């Protein structure tokens, strides 16, 4: 295999065949080809060399033209990837990582920083190390937001908030804001009551898009919840007086498996008369296998690690849109469509009335 048979693609990430085999002249990184070729041993090594470099040369020679097969390469980026490097990345490598970040966020924003990290790990763009998380993902996300390459709103951070009472400049502005935000309680005329429980506060911004839409409480435990938090939640559930369905999202690790057990046990203890249905919906072993979720070493310092089999998987590893879909499916199965329609019609009428009152006060001012 001679060097003059290859040319460098303008993307700088691969060399392309431009003489002996023009069917390979399309760069597998810029535009993944679907091609036909004669599968002799030398050609196979040439393809591998195209993707991975000259180190894949075939020491033997010989051409055989007795068969034709089709090779489809729909995801060349998953074959030719930026590998973790011991030294500093080149500008081209950094641009490649930034492009992968932008693609992920365009598909699934808002995402947490941790979710972006897992997406890049799953795509083979970066290594699964804390150094890549902090020095690559956190750093580049900061730079990209500050430079305007991506909107700040694409990254969810629900761990910090401002505490301030809601105030208004006038009664009219208060009525206007009330009219804009007014919503009827959706579950008042439903036969069930639903809550979504989440282990990690950082992911609240991801799930709240779905829970807000359906007027469902999003209960964030931030690890093990306090007794006071669980008692207050149980009081609310008991006051509703309906069959209650709690859906839990948490890590697949020793503590992540134990937290929902604690939550369910305490809710049942504090609200013994409630018809309670508790279900863990993520992360599940089946999801780990079907989604090929990346694992991390189980913390040896976790007192519950004894007897835990396999690697740990964070709920952040599941794509945001998948998490929202799981939450959506959990919620809507309990919605009575007729009752829902009545609620929305009443809400629309009452919002119009509030808007009319607000406009009257504005005109009188």
SVG drawing of the C-alpha trace seen along z (x, -y; Angstrom):
<svg xmlns="http://www.w3.org/2000/svg" viewBox="-66 -57 70 73">
<polyline fill="none" stroke="black" stroke-width="0.4" points="0.0,0.0 1.8,-3.1 1.6,-6.5 0.9,-8.4 -2.4,-6.6 -3.8,-8.6 -4.7,-12.2 -5.6,-14.2 -9.2,-15.2 -9.8,-18.9 -11.3,-18.0 -7.9,-16.8 -9.3,-13.8 -8.8,-11.1 -6.9,-10.2 -8.9,-9.3 -8.2,-7.0 -8.1,-9.0 -6.4,-6.8 -6.6,-3.1 -10.0,-3.0 -12.0,-6.2 -15.1,-4.7 -13.3,-5.5 -12.7,-9.1 -15.4,-10.3 -14.0,-10.9 -15.6,-8.5 -15.7,-11.3 -17.1,-14.1 -19.6,-12.0 -20.0,-8.3 -20.1,-6.3 -22.0,-3.2 -19.6,-1.5 -18.9,1.7 -15.5,3.3 -13.9,6.7 -13.2,8.1 -9.7,9.4 -7.4,9.4 -5.4,6.4 -8.5,4.3 -9.8,5.0 -6.5,3.8 -6.6,0.7 -10.0,-0.2 -8.8,0.2 -5.7,-1.9 -8.1,-4.5 -9.8,-4.7 -7.0,-4.1 -3.7,-4.9 -0.9,-3.1 -0.3,-0.8 -3.0,1.4 -1.1,2.3 -1.4,5.9 2.0,7.5 0.8,9.8 -0.2,8.9 -2.6,10.2 -5.8,9.2 -8.9,11.3 -11.9,10.2 -14.3,13.1 -16.8,11.6 -18.6,8.3 -20.1,7.3 -21.7,4.2 -20.3,2.3 -22.6,-0.3 -21.0,-2.9 -23.9,-4.9 -22.1,-6.2 -18.5,-6.7 -18.0,-9.0 -18.6,-6.0 -15.7,-4.3 -13.3,-7.1 -13.3,-9.0 -11.3,-11.4 -9.3,-9.2 -8.3,-10.4 -4.8,-11.8 -2.0,-12.1 -0.9,-15.5 -2.9,-18.6 -5.5,-18.3 -4.9,-20.1 -7.2,-22.9 -8.8,-20.5 -9.4,-18.0 -11.0,-20.7 -13.2,-21.8 -14.3,-18.2 -15.3,-17.8 -17.1,-21.2 -19.0,-20.1 -20.0,-16.9 -21.2,-19.0 -23.3,-21.2 -24.9,-18.3 -25.9,-16.7 -27.4,-19.9 -29.2,-20.7 -30.9,-17.3 -31.7,-17.2 -31.3,-20.6 -31.6,-21.4 -29.0,-18.9 -26.9,-18.9 -23.1,-19.0 -22.9,-15.4 -25.4,-14.3 -23.3,-16.0 -20.2,-14.2 -22.0,-10.8 -23.2,-11.5 -19.6,-12.2 -18.4,-9.1 -21.0,-7.0 -20.1,-8.4 -16.4,-7.7 -15.5,-11.3 -13.8,-11.5 -12.6,-9.0 -14.7,-8.1 -12.5,-9.9 -13.0,-12.6 -10.3,-14.6 -12.2,-14.6 -15.3,-15.6 -13.7,-18.5 -10.9,-19.6 -12.7,-19.0 -16.5,-19.0 -16.9,-21.6 -14.2,-23.8 -15.5,-23.8 -19.2,-24.2 -18.1,-27.3 -16.1,-28.7 -18.9,-28.0 -21.5,-29.7 -19.4,-32.8 -18.5,-33.1 -22.1,-32.8 -21.6,-29.5 -24.4,-27.9 -27.2,-29.5 -26.9,-29.5 -30.4,-28.0 -29.1,-24.8 -27.4,-23.8 -29.6,-22.9 -28.5,-23.8 -31.2,-23.4 -28.8,-23.2 -28.6,-27.0 -31.6,-29.3 -32.6,-32.7 -35.0,-33.2 -37.1,-36.3 -40.8,-37.0 -42.8,-37.8 -43.7,-41.5 -45.4,-43.7 -45.2,-47.3 -49.0,-47.7 -52.3,-45.9 -52.8,-45.9 -49.4,-44.2 -50.2,-41.6 -53.5,-40.8 -51.8,-40.7 -49.2,-38.3 -51.9,-36.2 -53.8,-36.0 -50.7,-34.9 -49.7,-32.2 -53.2,-31.0 -53.7,-27.3 -56.5,-25.1 -55.4,-22.2 -55.4,-19.3 -55.7,-16.5 -58.7,-17.8 -61.1,-16.0 -58.9,-13.0 -59.3,-9.6 -55.6,-9.3 -52.8,-11.4 -49.2,-11.3 -45.8,-12.4 -42.4,-12.0 -39.5,-11.4 -35.9,-12.2 -32.6,-11.4 -30.5,-14.2 -31.3,-17.9 -29.1,-18.6 -31.6,-16.7 -34.6,-18.6 -34.4,-21.1 -34.6,-18.2 -37.7,-16.5 -39.5,-19.6 -40.4,-20.3 -42.6,-17.3 -43.9,-17.4 -44.8,-21.1 -46.8,-20.4 -49.0,-17.9 -49.2,-19.7 -47.3,-16.9 -45.1,-17.5 -41.4,-16.8 -40.0,-15.6 -36.2,-15.9 -34.6,-13.8 -30.9,-14.9 -29.7,-11.5 -31.4,-10.2 -34.3,-12.6 -34.7,-13.7 -37.4,-12.4 -39.1,-15.9 -39.2,-15.9 -40.7,-12.4 -43.2,-13.2 -44.4,-16.4 -44.7,-14.5 -46.8,-11.8 -49.1,-14.4 -49.7,-15.9 -50.4,-12.5 -52.8,-11.6 -54.7,-14.8 -55.4,-14.1 -57.4,-11.0 -56.9,-9.2 -54.9,-6.2 -51.4,-7.6 -48.7,-6.7 -45.1,-7.6 -42.5,-7.1 -38.8,-7.1 -35.7,-8.1 -32.4,-7.3 -28.9,-5.9 -28.2,-2.2 -25.7,-1.8 -25.9,-0.5 -27.3,-3.7 -29.4,-4.5 -31.2,-1.2 -31.7,-1.6 -33.0,-5.2 -36.4,-4.3 -36.8,-1.4 -36.4,-4.0 -38.8,-6.5 -41.5,-3.9 -41.2,-2.5 -41.4,-5.9 -44.3,-7.1 -46.3,-4.0 -45.4,-4.4 -46.4,-8.1 -49.5,-7.6 -50.8,-4.1 -54.2,-4.6 -53.1,-5.7 -53.6,-3.4 -49.9,-3.8 -48.3,-2.4 -44.5,-3.0 -42.4,-2.1 -38.8,-2.6 -38.6,-3.5 -34.9,-4.5 -32.2,-3.3 -33.2,0.3 -30.9,3.3 -32.9,3.7 -32.2,0.1 -28.5,0.5 -28.4,3.4 -30.7,2.0 -29.3,-1.5 -25.7,-0.3 -25.3,-2.9 -21.8,-3.7 -20.9,-2.4 -18.5,-3.7 -16.7,-1.9 -18.9,-1.4 -17.7,-3.4 -15.9,-1.2 -16.7,-3.7 -20.5,-3.0 -21.4,-0.8 -24.1,0.9 -21.6,1.9 -21.2,5.4 -23.1,7.8 -23.7,5.3 -22.9,6.9 -21.7,5.1 -20.8,1.5 -22.8,-1.5 -24.8,-3.6 -25.9,-7.2 -29.3,-8.3 -27.5,-11.2 -26.4,-8.5 -29.9,-8.3 -30.6,-10.8 -32.8,-13.7 -35.5,-13.1 -35.6,-9.5 -36.0,-10.5 -38.8,-12.9 -40.5,-10.3 -40.4,-7.8 -41.9,-10.5 -44.6,-11.4 -45.7,-7.8 -45.9,-7.3 -48.1,-10.4 -50.5,-10.3 -51.7,-6.7 -53.6,-8.2 -55.2,-11.0 -58.9,-10.8 -59.3,-12.6 -62.8,-13.9 -62.0,-15.3 -58.8,-16.8 -60.8,-18.6 -63.3,-20.0 -60.4,-21.4 -58.7,-23.0 -61.9,-24.7 -62.6,-26.1 -59.0,-27.3 -59.2,-29.1 -62.5,-30.9 -61.1,-31.9 -57.9,-33.2 -59.8,-35.4 -61.9,-36.8 -58.7,-37.7 -57.2,-39.3 -60.4,-41.4 -60.2,-42.6 -56.5,-43.5 -57.3,-45.5 -60.1,-47.4 -57.7,-48.5 -55.1,-49.5 -57.6,-51.6 -58.8,-53.2 -55.3,-54.2"/>
</svg>
